Amino acid sequence: MLFLRPATQTLLRQATAKGATTAYVRNRSIVVQVSSLLSGNYSARTPTANTTCRGFSDASSSPWVDFPMAPPDPIIGLTEAFLNDDFSDKVNVGVGAYRCDLGKPFVLPVVREAESDLVAEDLDHEYSGIAGCPLFVNLALKFAYGDDSVPLHEKRVAGVQTLSGTGGLRVFGEMLHKFGHKHIYVPNPTWGNHIPIFTNAGLEVRKYSYYENETCSLDFSNLIDDMKAMPEGSCILLHACAHNPTGMDPTLEQWKEISKVAMEKKLLPFFDCAYQGFASGDARKDAAAIRMFVEDGHKIALVQSFSKNFGLYGQRVGALSVVGDTPEEAQRVLSQLKVCIRPSYSNPPRHGARIVSKILSSEEKTNEFVDQCMGMAKRIDEMRIKLKQTLEDLGSSRSWDHVTKQIGMFAYSGMSKDEVVALREKHHIYCTLDGRISMAGVTSNNVEYIARAIHDVTGGK
Ligand code: KET
């Protein structure tokens, strides 16, 4: 019998979660199945002369022989499956990426303008600083916190440019873990990637109530009760606006209550702001919850993504910021963010941040941006109305009111996993297994096809 220390057991469980099947027990010089090792019921086999630490494999086989096939990503994997589908009327409503009404990727005209300005400037391609471009960071923070934000004026906000929203979430998760947080609370449901991001950062991911499936609405009283039950000092992740996947945001009064309870419980509010502009259509208004929390005195952390609102998906433009008590405290936090970033990816890319800076440093271009972002949000709203109307016209007895009640990029349709699979297999329509439809991929051309397919797989009920 082999005695395994708890730390070793944890390591083995983590390795198993990542797909490891065998382990090399050094002090015994044996190779065993991890599962049998954990259950205490292992059968040992002696390594061959050629066993190595790499893959426990013979020299004749590949070092990657023990690598199992990982499942496709639940969101990005859909795009891969969609691209491999040769059906002519296939539809991708999986990933939250905006399409124009012709179903094509959309580059905002103001982004094109900024890009040609940049080309004319003949810029170099030197490294950024670890924290990215200071001009971009300042403008990004103003965009979220507001021009008249007190902590910004008092220089007590630490900000860095990040590899878009995902990169910022990971960096902050690592920071939390490094400075003693053991867990983080995320809404149930939440963006699927939140869970592996924070798990990989070393945190236990806990869920708080957010949505009531029966009524297709915010489960506010349970949300508040769950917050009251959180251990003091816990970090709570909040979607700043246009909650993904439900499309249901708290009202301003409800945000006020959330802020109050967070203060009472000394929680650390951590905002994920990936859709600023897609909730109300006005990017400036969509920062209301963030600004309210800051005014209420919370020392929030905030991650911003410029993927959706500026349509800069592949440029990886984002920012992470932390509100401190004093400028000196903010400097210390900033130094730690840099310590986390440097060994991870050294420094962020420049081009996308330059585009956003060009736009946000000009009042005229900012106004153009707000209008163009509003245009995207409006087209999505029109598609919500058309989808609901068509389903009703087809005689569906199910209520589709939630499709127009929800906001942002997604319709949380309420379709079951089986219905989603049927939608994919029978009708070549790709949405996530939780029934989330990216309304940004619905167009005047395909809305009827989608409605008919949904009607078919839901049996009109
Ligand atoms: N937060 C939320 C809530 C979110 O929906 C996304 C992306 C991100 C952060 C990260 O985006 P980034 O491009 O790293 O700034 N969501 C869409 C794309 C994806 O899954 O990567 C989606 O849900 O389809």
Residues whose N, C-alpha, C, O or C-beta is under 5 A from the ligand:
A	BS01	KET	I75 G94 V95 G96 L163 S164 G165 T166 W191 N244 D272 A274 S305 S307 Y313
